[in-house]
Amino acid sequence: MTDPNAIQPSELDQLPDRDPEETAEWQASLDAVAAAAGPHRAAYLMRRTLERAEGAGVALPKLLETDYVNTIPTAAEPAVDGDEAMEQRITAWNRWNAAAMVTRGSKYGVGGHIATFASAAWLYETGFNHFFRGKEGDGSGDQLYIQGHASPGIYARAFLDGRISEEQLDNFRREAGGNGLPSYPHPRRLPWLWEFPTVSMGLGPISAIYQARFNRYLTSRGIKDVSDSHVWAFLGDGEMDEPESTTALTLAAREQLDNLTFVINCNLQRLDGPVRANFKIVQELEAQFRGAGWNVIKTLWGTAWDELFQLDTTGALVRRLREVPDAQVQTYQTRDAAYIREDFFGKDPALVEMAKLLSDDKILECFHFSRGGHESRKVYAAYKAALSHKGAPTVILAQTVKGHTLGEGFASKNANHQMKKLTVDEFKAMRDRLELPIADSAFVDGVVPYAHPGADSPEVRYLQERRAALGGPAPARRVHPVAPLPQPADKAFAAFDKGSGSQNVATTMAFVRLVKDLVRDKETGKRWVPIVPDEARTFGMESLFPSLGIYSPMGQTYEPVDRDQLMYYKEAKNGQIFNEGITEAGAMAEFIAASTSYSTHGETMIPFYIYYSMFGWQRTGDQMWQLGDQLGRGFLVGATAGRTTLTGEGLQHADGHSPVIAATNPAALTYDPAFAYEIAVIVKEGLRRMFGEARPDEDQNVFYYLTVYNEPLPQPAKPQAAGVDEGIVKGLYRFNTAESAGLSPAANAPRIQLLGSGTAIHWALKAQQLLAEEWGVAADVWSATSWTELRRDAMEADEALLRGEDRVPFVRRALQGAEGPVLAVSDYMRQVPDQIAQWVEQDYTSLGADGFGLSDTREAARRHFGVDAESIVVAALAQLARRGEVKATAVKEAREKYGL
C-alpha cells in the first residue's frame, strides 16, 4: 500500500541533479523550520523565497493563490491625487440619488437594483475622478464596460454633473414617453451615454477582451493610434460563472493586453445568495486568472484591518481568513461582536488572545464595514498599479459588502438583489450616515427627494474639473463626424453579372471572390476586417493568407510548414485577417468591436464574419442581439447554409432555421441569395447603406446576414429586365417565365408561380421544366432573396394604413397580376417562406425542410424532406387540382411516377 506521506515522484526526477548534497541541505533546512516553527512558518518562508526568485528573474512557475490579504500593503499605497473629503461628499450624493430613483420608481412597479451600486460606488467614483479618460481629449478615450445592475449610480452621477434631469431620473425604466432612462447600459436607447450593452451576463468580459485586442489591431495596421486607450470592465463575482466571462482569458494574456483591466466587485453574493457559500470566490478567481497569465491585484481589506494584521505575529489571522467560507463572512457582517469573538477568533488560541486586545467597536468596524473596495485610497492604489503593469492584463479583485451604507436591512442579506426600495425612516438613517444636508421637511407625503448641492456647488465644480482634466464626461458615446466611405468601383460587382458559364461555383465561393476584389480597392480595401473561426480553408479563403496576412501581435516567429507554397500560412503584426480559432463567441466579440469602430474610435471599418451557418444564430444569438444593441454595422455570412446542402456532416451541421431566428432581430437584414450576382447587389447595397451615403429615411445602424451555400452549381447571368436590382434588395423579383425559359407552354396551360430562395431555386427551375414537359403546366420562377425584408415592408404598410396612409406591400405589388397560385420553397423550415403568406393575394402554400437534419446525399435528403424538384411538381399539381385547373388524378400519377 502506498504511503500517503511519502515524497511523490515529480518531473524533476527526470533531470540530473548536479549537486545532490546541496539539494539535501535545502530540504533539511525546510524540514527543520517546519519542525521548530510549524508548517505555516515554513510555508511563509517558501513564499518569500519564491517572491525573491521572481524579482530576480529566476524562471519559476508562479503560485496560483496568495494569502487572503491585500496585494498592495498599506505602506506602499500612493497618496490620492485629489481631495478625498470632497470625493467622499460627491459619492454620498450619488449613493443617495441612486437609491432614491429606484425607490421612487417602485411605485410604478418597474423595479430596479439598489444594492449593487451601493457595494461598488468607490470602484466607479475613483475611476471617474482619477483614471477614466473621456472622449473630448486626444485619442479615443477609454472604453468602459459598466456592470448592468450598477446603472442607477451612473445615472446619479450624470444627474450631479447636469447631464441628466430630475425628470429623467423619475422616468427610470419608463422609456415609452421618450424622455426616460433604460434599465441598464443600452446604446440604442441612450446613445449619447452608453457605449456598451452589458447586462446580459458574461458578454461584458469577453467583449472587453476583444475590444482591447481590436484596439491593438487598429494601431498595428496603421488605421489609428489608440495605444493610449484603456479598456475597463466592471464585473460581478457571480457573473464570472458564465462561460463567456472566462473563455478568452488566455488570449488576453497571450497577446499581452496590458491595455485591459477587469475590476471584479467581489461582494460574495449573486442573485439568490452567496457566490461560493462553502468556498472562497476571491481565491478561486485569483487562481483562475493567475493560471491564465493575468496580473492579479487583491483589494480585500480596509485600513481598519491594519491593526489586526500587525498583531498577527503567528500567522493565525491570515490562516483563519483563508479557511472561513464566504457564506460565513456574510454572516459576520450581520452579527454582533460576541458572535464574531466566539466563531471567528475562538477557533485558535492565538486569535483568542488577539481578540482580547480589540474592542467590540473595533471588531464590528472590521467585520461590518471595512473592505478594500469601500476605500478610495485602496482602490486608487489598485488602479494605479494596474495601469503601470506592463506585459499582461490586470484583474482587480475588490471585496465589498453588497448593500453597503443602505442600512442593516440591506447589507449582505441574501434577498437584497430583490429589494427595490427603502422606507422613509431608512432613508433618514442613510442621510445621517452619509452626512447629507437633507431636511426632514424635504420628505413630502412620504416621497423621498432627490438631492443636489447646486450647479455651482464646490462638489459639482470639483467633479467637472476632474472630468475636464481627464478629457470630458464619462461614460459617453460619441459618433464622430466621419465622411461616408466611397463606393468601390462597379467593376467588382459587375463581374458577376455575366454568370459563370459552364463553371460550377457555390455561392460561398462567390462571396469570397467578391471580397477578394473589394479588399484590393485603393480607397476602402484596408478597412475590411475579415473574421473567420478556423474554417478559412472550408470557405476557400486561404488565398487571402499571403496577400492580407493573419493578424498576430507577435508576427511570425517560425517558418511555416507550407512556406514554399503559393498560399502559405502567413501571420503578420499588421495582418488584416482575424483567424480566431475554434471560438464563435470570440469571433462575434471581435466582429462587434470592429462593427462599432465608427463610434468607439471614429474610424469606419467593414467587418465580415464568415462561419458555418449552423453555429451562428443558435450558438451565439445573444451576441447578435448585443451587436444590434450596440448599433454595430457589418456583414454576417452564414456559409455552408441550408438543411440539405451539407448533409454528410449530419444533424448538428444542418441549418434549417437560422433565418427564423435572425428574423426576430430588428437590426438584422436577412438575405438568402440564390445566385452570385444577387450577392454582389446585396453587398453593394449594404456598403452604401451602412458605410456610404444613406438616405434620410434609412437607419444606418443595421447589419446584414447572408446565407450562402457550398453546393457548386452554374451561376446564371443577371436578367436584363427592369427592376431586378430593386427586387433583389427588397426581397423578390421574377427570375424567368415559362416562356423566357424556352418551355413554350400551351396558350391555355394552367399556370403557377414558384418562389424559391437560396439553393432551392435550382429545384424550382427543374420543377418548372418537369411541369411544362410532363404535365403541361406553365410555371414562372421567382427569386425570393429575403422573406424577412418582404415581411417587414408589409408590416410597415399595415402600420401606415392605421395612420391613414395608403401603402401597398412590395410583395403584393411584385406579384400583382401573376396568374395562378403561389408555391414557395426554401432549404429551411416552412416558417421561413410562410412569413409573407398573409400578404400574398394568390392562393399560397409552401414547402420546407422541417424537423431535424440527417446524414445522406443531398438528393436523398431533399426527397426525405419533400423539397426536391419532383416533390415541388406534386405540390404544384395538388394546388392546381384543388382549383380545378388540372385533373385530381394527376397528383396520384405524379406521386407514383416519381416514387414519392
MOGISUL-V712241 format. One record per helix or strand. SS is the DSSP state (@ for helix, = for strand). FROM is the first residue (numbers start at 1). TO is the last residue. If there is no record, write none. Layout:
SS|FROM|TO  SS|FROM|TO
//
This chain:
@|11|14  @|20|37  @|39|55  @|74|76  @|84|108  @|115|130  =|143|145  @|148|160  @|166|170  =|172|172  =|181|181  @|203|220  =|231|236  @|239|241  @|243|246  @|249|254  =|260|266  =|269|269  =|274|274  @|281|292  =|295|299  =|301|301  @|303|311  @|316|323  @|326|332  @|337|343  @|345|347  @|349|356  @|360|369  =|371|371  @|372|374  @|376|388  =|394|399  @|416|418  @|424|434  @|440|442  =|444|444  =|447|447  @|458|469  @|490|494  =|504|505  @|507|518  @|525|527  =|528|532  @|543|548  =|550|551  =|571|572  =|577|579  @|584|595  @|597|600  =|606|612  @|613|615  @|617|629  =|634|639  @|647|649  @|651|653  @|658|663  =|668|671  @|676|691  =|703|707  =|713|714  @|724|730  =|733|736  =|751|756  @|760|775  =|778|783  @|787|802  @|810|815  =|822|825  @|833|839  =|844|847  @|858|865  @|869|882  @|889|898
//
